[in-house]
Structure formats: C-alpha cells, structure tokens
Amino acid sequence: MNSFKKEKKKEIPKKNYIYLSIVLLGSILFLTYIYNWFETYNESKLNIGIMNNYLTVINYNELDDYIIENKDAILYVSVLGDKSINKFEEKFKNNIMDNNLKNDILYLDLTNENREIASRKLQIGTTYPYLVIYTNGKITDTYEIAKTNYNPRKAINYLNRIGATNSD
C-alpha cells in the first residue's frame, strides 16, 4: 500500500511581514532623502560662481566707470545656474591660469541684472557666456562661447588671435 504523506506548509508569522514592510518603507524613504539632498546640492553648486576666484570681478553698475578709466579691457560675461556654462568654466579657469590671464580679464555676472538691457548695452546676444573686447573705450568685438559648444580651447585661441595672451 502506498501511503500518502501530507506535507506540512510552514507558516510564516504575520509579524515578519510587518517587519519586512517597515524595512522596505524605511529604505525607500532613506533613498528618497538621499536623492533630494543630492539634487539640492547640485543645484546650489550651480549657483556658486566659479570665475569669482580666478578673474577680477566687476559689478554691472561699475562697468561704465571702469571703461572710462581703463580704455582697453576684456570682459567675460556670464550667468549662474546653467550646467553647460558651469562645465565650461571648470575647464576655462585652468586655461586662464595657464595663460596668465587672471589680471587681464574682468568677470561680469549678469545673474541678478536685467539681461535684456545689459545685452543691448554690451552688444551681445542672450546666450551666455560671452567675451566682450573694449578698445579705446568702445566695444570692438564680441565672442559667443556657446556657438563653439562651450569649448575653452577655442576661447583661448580667440584670445590669442586678438593678442590677449602671451602664448602662441
């Protein structure tokens, strides 16, 4: 005779399911917190000027007075909060130091200024950053960095062509 054995299913206590739910919920909340913190950190990092530490900073309101006193100037015009500009500035700062341009270029941040009025005054478009060249107190040339796909080497080559750098 065949005997059929009935296998017993081991029953898992309900409190284990509760513990599992709490651990999963806690893990999801922790990961959400870490993600939000990381996003906030990256956003705040975009709003910190990189070029402030590498170029002479000039305020928009002081620009006219500076140009009256110093007829020839190179102006780097930019805004904060853009990832492409931030990546460009991270690379461009090294080129500035390598070519000893720290004292030759002024940095103008238009983040908190009326960009439309400033762009008209500086004879530039609204896609930043730009290099603006003053000769004898007048704007003689502008260079839109965004058109070169934010390439810092091309910006340095432009500065070489106009005679702003000491390197070839």
C-alpha positions as CSV (number, residue, x, y, z in Angstrom):
1,M,0.0,0.0,0.0
2,N,1.1,3.5,-0.8
3,S,0.9,5.9,1.9
4,F,0.4,9.4,1.1
5,K,2.1,11.8,3.3
6,K,0.7,15.2,3.6
7,E,3.4,17.8,3.6
8,K,3.0,20.5,6.1
9,K,3.5,24.0,4.9
10,K,5.5,26.1,7.3
11,E,3.6,29.2,8.0
12,I,5.4,32.5,8.3
13,P,4.2,34.7,11.1
14,K,2.5,37.9,10.2
15,K,4.8,39.9,12.3
16,N,7.7,39.1,9.9
17,Y,5.6,40.6,7.0
18,I,5.2,43.8,9.1
19,Y,8.9,43.9,9.8
20,L,9.7,43.5,6.1
21,S,7.2,46.3,5.2
22,I,8.8,48.6,7.7
23,V,12.3,47.9,6.4
24,L,11.2,48.4,2.8
25,L,9.4,51.6,3.6
26,G,12.3,52.9,5.6
27,S,14.7,52.1,2.7
28,I,12.5,53.9,0.2
29,L,12.3,57.0,2.4
30,F,16.0,57.0,3.0
31,L,16.8,56.7,-0.7
32,T,14.3,59.5,-1.5
33,Y,16.0,61.7,1.1
34,I,19.5,61.0,-0.3
35,Y,18.3,61.7,-3.8
36,N,16.7,65.0,-2.8
37,W,19.8,66.0,-0.9
38,F,22.0,65.2,-3.9
39,E,19.7,67.3,-6.2
40,T,19.7,70.2,-3.8
41,Y,23.5,70.0,-3.5
42,N,24.0,70.0,-7.3
43,E,21.6,72.9,-7.7
44,S,23.3,75.0,-5.1
45,K,26.7,74.2,-6.6
46,L,25.4,75.7,-10.0
47,N,24.6,78.9,-8.2
48,I,28.2,79.5,-6.9
49,G,30.4,81.5,-9.2
50,I,33.5,79.6,-10.3
51,M,35.2,82.5,-12.0
52,N,35.0,84.7,-8.9
53,N,38.2,83.1,-7.7
54,Y,40.1,83.4,-10.9
55,L,39.2,86.7,-12.5
56,T,38.7,90.3,-11.3
57,V,35.0,90.7,-10.6
58,I,33.3,93.9,-11.7
59,N,29.7,94.9,-11.0
60,Y,27.4,95.9,-13.8
61,N,26.9,99.3,-12.2
62,E,30.7,100.0,-12.1
63,L,31.4,98.9,-15.7
64,D,31.0,102.4,-17.3
65,D,33.3,104.0,-14.8
66,Y,35.9,101.2,-15.3
67,I,35.9,101.7,-19.1
68,I,36.3,105.4,-18.7
69,E,39.4,104.9,-16.5
70,N,40.7,101.9,-18.5
71,K,40.1,102.2,-22.2
72,D,41.1,98.7,-23.2
73,A,39.5,95.7,-21.4
74,I,38.4,92.1,-21.9
75,L,35.2,91.3,-20.3
76,Y,33.9,87.7,-19.6
77,V,30.1,88.0,-19.3
78,S,28.2,85.1,-17.8
79,V,25.3,83.9,-15.7
80,L,25.0,81.3,-12.9
81,G,22.7,78.3,-12.8
82,D,23.5,76.7,-16.2
83,K,25.2,73.3,-16.3
84,S,26.8,73.9,-19.7
85,I,28.3,77.2,-18.5
86,N,29.4,75.6,-15.2
87,K,31.3,72.8,-17.1
88,F,32.9,75.3,-19.4
89,E,34.0,77.5,-16.5
90,E,35.6,74.5,-14.7
91,K,37.8,73.9,-17.8
92,F,38.3,77.6,-18.7
93,K,39.6,78.5,-15.3
94,N,42.6,76.2,-15.9
95,N,43.3,77.9,-19.2
96,I,43.2,81.3,-17.6
97,M,45.8,80.2,-15.1
98,D,48.0,78.5,-17.7
99,N,48.0,81.6,-19.9
100,N,48.4,84.2,-17.0
101,L,45.1,85.9,-17.8
102,K,43.9,86.3,-14.3
103,N,44.6,90.1,-14.2
104,D,43.7,90.7,-17.9
105,I,40.0,89.6,-18.0
106,L,37.2,91.1,-16.0
107,Y,34.3,88.9,-14.8
108,L,30.8,90.3,-15.1
109,D,28.0,88.2,-13.7
110,L,24.6,89.1,-15.0
111,T,22.5,86.6,-13.0
112,N,20.8,89.3,-10.9
113,E,20.8,92.0,-13.6
114,N,18.3,92.9,-16.3
115,R,19.8,90.7,-19.0
116,E,18.0,92.3,-21.9
117,I,19.2,95.8,-21.1
118,A,22.7,94.6,-20.3
119,S,22.9,92.5,-23.6
120,R,21.9,95.6,-25.6
121,K,24.4,97.8,-23.9
122,L,27.2,95.2,-24.3
123,Q,26.1,94.5,-27.9
124,I,25.7,90.7,-27.3
125,G,23.0,88.1,-27.6
126,T,21.2,86.4,-24.7
127,T,23.0,83.1,-24.9
128,Y,25.8,83.4,-22.4
129,P,28.8,83.3,-21.8
130,Y,30.5,86.0,-24.0
131,L,33.8,87.7,-24.3
132,V,33.5,91.4,-24.9
133,I,36.5,93.3,-26.1
134,Y,36.9,97.1,-25.4
135,T,39.4,99.1,-27.3
136,N,39.8,102.8,-26.7
137,G,36.6,102.7,-24.6
138,K,34.4,101.2,-27.3
139,I,33.3,97.7,-27.9
140,T,35.3,96.4,-30.9
141,D,34.5,92.7,-30.8
142,T,32.4,90.1,-29.1
143,Y,32.8,86.3,-28.9
144,E,29.9,84.0,-28.2
145,I,31.2,80.9,-26.4
146,A,28.0,78.9,-26.8
147,K,28.5,78.9,-30.6
148,T,31.7,76.9,-30.1
149,N,29.9,74.3,-28.0
150,Y,31.4,75.7,-24.8
151,N,35.0,74.8,-25.9
152,P,37.5,76.5,-23.6
153,R,40.4,75.8,-26.1
154,K,38.6,77.8,-28.8
155,A,38.0,80.7,-26.4
156,I,41.8,80.8,-25.6
157,N,42.6,80.6,-29.4
158,Y,40.3,83.6,-29.9
159,L,42.1,85.5,-27.1
160,N,45.4,84.5,-28.8
161,R,44.2,85.9,-32.1
162,I,43.3,89.3,-30.6
163,G,46.6,89.4,-28.8
164,A,45.4,89.0,-25.2
165,T,47.6,86.0,-24.3
166,N,51.4,85.6,-24.3
167,S,51.2,82.0,-25.7
168,D,51.0,81.0,-29.4
